[in-house]
Amino acid sequence: MATQPVLSLTDIDRSYGQGETTLQILKGANFTLNAGETVALVAPSGTGKSTLLHIAGLLEHPDGGDVLVGGVPCQHLGDDQRTAMRRNSIGFVYQFHHLLPEFSALENVMMPQLVGGLSHKEAAERSQQLLDYMRVGHRAHHRPAELSGGEQQRVAIARAVANAPLVLLADEPTGNLDPETAAYVFSALEALVRQSGLSALIATHNHDLARRMDRCITLVDGKVIPFDA
Ligand SMILES: Nc1ncnc2c1ncn2[C@@H]1O[C@H](COP(=O)(O)OP(=O)(O)OP(=O)(O)O)[C@@H](O)[C@H]1O
């Protein structure tokens, strides 16, 4: 039985105006992520990795083409519907953790679940489980500023998967960490993704980490092509 892709990018165009000129970053880019699949996006700086991830995560509109999440075309969705789709179906991890500074680690992970309608008790239990799984459970009641960079990123990963999204998108999730911490955090991310059967697209500069994904892609002349890391 053919499985439905969880994410499809079809003929994506995106350009940015820079003074007099236009910088065309994505030119008819196509990409499909299947259920349970992990893909690494490896490409030189400035080629459009973040742009592609932001478009895939419905954080940015393409100039042309469409994004299908769970088979649903998103081009013509209104802002509220896009927000709901993002909230329910997409988890995003950034290079910098973007945790809310005034809330504890636990509260940060609980937030999307509370917005999603889970009770306080259920959200707290699930959040603690996720933090434990990411081996940062003992820091649950600390605020982000009291955590190390690696711990902050592990909390951010727990938050991104808290709503059991269809797709996890990560933009250099370990790019801000020293190599040893990066390897540790990446392993925790990988274990969580594999254990929960999540589909993930992860941008990374690290070829060793990229090779651990099911397959690798890169960006050349604005198009997605397979890559042998
Ligand atoms: N909002 C914007 N306005 C103008 N130019 C932009 C904008 N966002 C990105 N760009 C340009 O588009 C190109 C691709 O940017 P993007 O951040 O997607 O690259 P990247 O591959 O993720 O790079 P890095 O690995 O350095 O993070 C860059 O040249 C960047 O300067």
The ligand as an SDF file (V2000), in Angstrom:
LIG
                    3D

 31 33  0  0  0  0  0  0  0  0999 V2000
   14.0030   38.0760    4.4500 N   0  0  0  0  0  0  0  0  0  0  0  0
   15.0230   38.0920    3.5880 C   0  0  0  0  0  0  0  0  0  0  0  0
   15.2510   39.1750    2.8240 N   0  0  0  0  0  0  0  0  0  0  0  0
   16.2780   39.2110    1.9300 C   0  0  0  0  0  0  0  0  0  0  0  0
   17.1180   38.1890    1.7280 N   0  0  0  0  0  0  0  0  0  0  0  0
   16.9210   37.0760    2.4540 C   0  0  0  0  0  0  0  0  0  0  0  0
   15.8830   36.9770    3.4180 C   0  0  0  0  0  0  0  0  0  0  0  0
   15.9500   35.7420    3.9900 N   0  0  0  0  0  0  0  0  0  0  0  0
   16.9930   35.1210    3.3980 C   0  0  0  0  0  0  0  0  0  0  0  0
   17.5680   35.9120    2.4810 N   0  0  0  0  0  0  0  0  0  0  0  0
   18.7070   35.5570    1.6300 C   0  0  0  0  0  0  0  0  0  0  0  0
   18.4170   34.3210    0.9970 O   0  0  0  0  0  0  0  0  0  0  0  0
   19.5700   33.4890    0.9540 C   0  0  0  0  0  0  0  0  0  0  0  0
   19.2500   32.1530    1.5950 C   0  0  0  0  0  0  0  0  0  0  0  0
   19.0530   32.3440    2.9970 O   0  0  0  0  0  0  0  0  0  0  0  0
   18.8350   31.1350    4.0010 P   0  0  0  0  0  0  0  0  0  0  0  0
   18.8190   31.7030    5.3670 O   0  0  0  0  0  0  0  0  0  0  0  0
   17.6630   30.3570    3.5480 O   0  0  0  0  0  0  0  0  0  0  0  0
   20.1660   30.2810    3.7530 O   0  0  0  0  0  0  0  0  0  0  0  0
   20.7670   29.0500    4.5670 P   0  0  0  0  0  0  0  0  0  0  0  0
   21.1540   28.0330    3.5630 O   0  0  0  0  0  0  0  0  0  0  0  0
   19.8160   28.6340    5.6370 O   0  0  0  0  0  0  0  0  0  0  0  0
   22.0610   29.6980    5.2060 O   0  0  0  0  0  0  0  0  0  0  0  0
   22.8290   29.3760    6.6020 P   0  0  0  0  0  0  0  0  0  0  0  0
   23.3980   27.9750    6.4630 O   0  0  0  0  0  0  0  0  0  0  0  0
   23.9080   30.4290    6.6140 O   0  0  0  0  0  0  0  0  0  0  0  0
   21.8370   29.5120    7.6940 O   0  0  0  0  0  0  0  0  0  0  0  0
   20.6790   34.2630    1.6260 C   0  0  0  0  0  0  0  0  0  0  0  0
   21.4640   34.8650    0.6330 O   0  0  0  0  0  0  0  0  0  0  0  0
   19.9540   35.3000    2.4360 C   0  0  0  0  0  0  0  0  0  0  0  0
   20.7400   36.4630    2.5680 O   0  0  0  0  0  0  0  0  0  0  0  0
  1  2  1  0
  2  3  1  0
  2  7  2  0
  3  4  2  0
  4  5  1  0
  5  6  2  0
  6  7  1  0
  6 10  1  0
  7  8  1  0
  8  9  2  0
  9 10  1  0
 10 11  1  0
 11 12  1  0
 11 30  1  0
 12 13  1  0
 13 14  1  0
 13 28  1  0
 14 15  1  0
 15 16  1  0
 16 17  2  0
 16 18  1  0
 16 19  1  0
 19 20  1  0
 20 21  2  0
 20 22  1  0
 20 23  1  0
 23 24  1  0
 24 25  2  0
 24 26  1  0
 24 27  1  0
 28 29  1  0
 28 30  1  0
 30 31  1  0
M  END
$$$$
